[in-house]
Amino acid sequence: MKTMNYPAFFDQAPAITVHDGLAEFLGACGDGMITYRYLDAVRLAGHSCPTVAGAYLLTRRALNLLYPEQVPERGAVQVRFAAALDEGVTGVIGSVVSLVTGAAGLGGFKGIGHDFRRQNLMYFACALEGEVRFDRLDNGSSVVLSMHMNRVEADPRTGPLLRKILSGVAAPQERGEFATLWQDRVRRILIDHADDPELILHNHA
């Protein structure tokens, strides 16, 4: 079986470790500890782009702020978005946030008894001071964050190459160059700006 061929920097991006009580309860992993990597977000989305990278870092930052010096609890955070689900790239961001936090909308897991509910933990088109609000269900602490992906600019060659590709006149080497430049921006976001407070802005709750 062929293995997935992907850029090496995917493995260098910071990992996110959470505890999932449902996974522990049902024996998916003995101690309930799950580590997510950027590659998991790429597999979920089916592609790697600044939005997917930003959503991954957004979730990481939110959990770090909500659970300082602690392992975050998956399924114990409610997430609200200022934008509607079908507005722009909100759906893509929401899917990555859901992957790591467990928060889901109407289609989420309804729970076992009174425990492990994931349904109705994600809402859209909410009145917020920022882009996304995360709330811990156990103690009510919250954080509001916004993504500023323009903080890491694309290579100026990217736009013209994309236009040639979309016009059907790009040579194979130009397609390859575009893909390389595209992923280099993602690399800079994930590696060089992983902890940049100007990339993922803390709006406060």
N, C-alpha and C positions, 0 to 999 in steps of 0.2 A: 504494500500500500504506500502510495506517495505521501510524503509529509508536506505540510504547508510551507511554501517558500515566502518568507516575509522579511522586511528590513530588520537588521540586527538591533536597531535602537528600540524596537518594540520591547525587547527583553530588558533594556536598560531603564525604561520608564519606572517611576516609583510604583510599588505594589500597594494594594489596600487590603488589610486583613480585618475581617469582622467575625463576630460570633453569631451564629444562627441557631436559636433554640429549637426551631422546627427541624432543622437538619440533624441536630443532636437527638431529638426525641424520636425521630423516625429512622435513625441509624445511618443516615447518608454519610456522616462523618462522626466518629466516636466522641470527639470533644466539641463538636459544633463549630470549629474554627474553619473559615473559608478565606482563601487568599485570592483576590481578583487581580488580574494584570491587564495592561492595556490591550493585549492580544484578545482577551475575552470580550472587550468592548468592540473591537474590530470584527470579531466573529459574529457578534450580535448584529451590528449594523451592516455588515457585509462590505465595509470599506473603511479606510482611514483618512480622516480629513481634520481640519482645524476644529470643526464643530464637535466631532466625536472626542478628540483630544481635550477640548475645552470642557465638555460635559464630564469627562473622567476626572479632570483636575478640580472641577467645581465640586463634585461629590466628595472627593478626597479632602478638600479644604473644609467643607461643611462638617464632615465627620470629625476631623481633627479639632475643629472649634467646639463642637458639641460634646465631644468625649476627650477632653485633654488628659493625657497620660492614662487613657483607658482604651480597651478594645471596644469599638462601636458595636451596638446590638442591631443586627439586621432584622427588619420587621418592626422596629420600635421607633421609627421616625416618620412623621407626616410631612409631605412635600407639597408646596403650592407654587404654581407658576403665574406670573402676571399675564402672559400671553395665552391665547386660546390654543388648544391642542393642534389645530390644523394651520396655525399661523407660522409662517417661515419655517425655521428648523426646530421649533419647539418639540415636535413629536420625536425627533431624533435624540434631542437632549433628554427628554423624559424617559426614553427607553434605556439609555445608559444609566441614568439616575436610578431607575427601577431595578436594573440588574444588580447594582451594588447595595442599595438600601432595602430592597424587597418591597418598597412602597408601590402600590398598584391602584388602579381605578376600579371601575365596575367589574372588570374581568379578573380581578385578583382572587387569591385563595381566601375562602370564607372562614377558615380557622377550624380548630378541633375543640369543641366545647366553647369555652370563653377565651381560649388561647390561640396564639399564632395567626391571628387575622391579618391579612395583607390587603384585603379589599377596602376601597374607600380611604386609602391613605395618600392618594395623589389627586390633586385638583388643578384645574386650569382656569384662566380668565379671572384671576383673583386680584383684588385691589392691594397692591404692594408698593413699597418704596424702592424696590429693586427688581431683579429678574426672577429670582427663586427664593422661597423661604422654606427652611427646614426646621421642624419642631420635634424635640424629643417628647415622646408620649409619657415617659415616667416622671420627669421633673419639670416639664413645661419650658425648658430653656430653648431658645430659638436663635437663628442666624439668617440674615438676608444677604444674598450674594448676587453679583452680576458678572457676566463674562464680557471681557473686552479683547476680543481676538485680534483686533487691528493693532494691538500692542506689538505683535510680531508680524511684520510686513512680509508679503509675498515677494519673491524675486521678480524684478520687473520684466523678465523674459516670460514669466508664466502666462500672463494675459494674451500676448500675441500668439504664443504657441497654442493655447486653448482655442483661440478663434480659428486658427488654421485647421486644427483637428475637427472642430465642429463644422467647418466648411468643407471637409472631406479632401483637403489638399495637402495635409501634413505627410511628410515622409516618415517611414518607420523609426528612424533615429530621432526625429522630432517628437514623436509620441513617447519614446523612451526618455528623452530629455525632460519633457513635461512631467512625467510621472516621478522622475528623480527630484526635480525642483519642488513638486507638490509635497512629496514626503519629507524633503529637507525642512520645509516650513513646519510640518508636524513635529519633526525631531526637535527643532528649536523650541517649540512650545512645550513639549513634554520633558525635555532634558535641561535646556538652558533657562527656561522660565517656569519650572515646576512649582516653585515657591514664590513666584513673583506676585506681590500684593496688588500690583497694578494690572495684572492679567485677570485675576479673579478678585474683584473688588468686594470688600466687606462693607455692606451698606448699614449694618446693625439692624436689629429687629425693633 
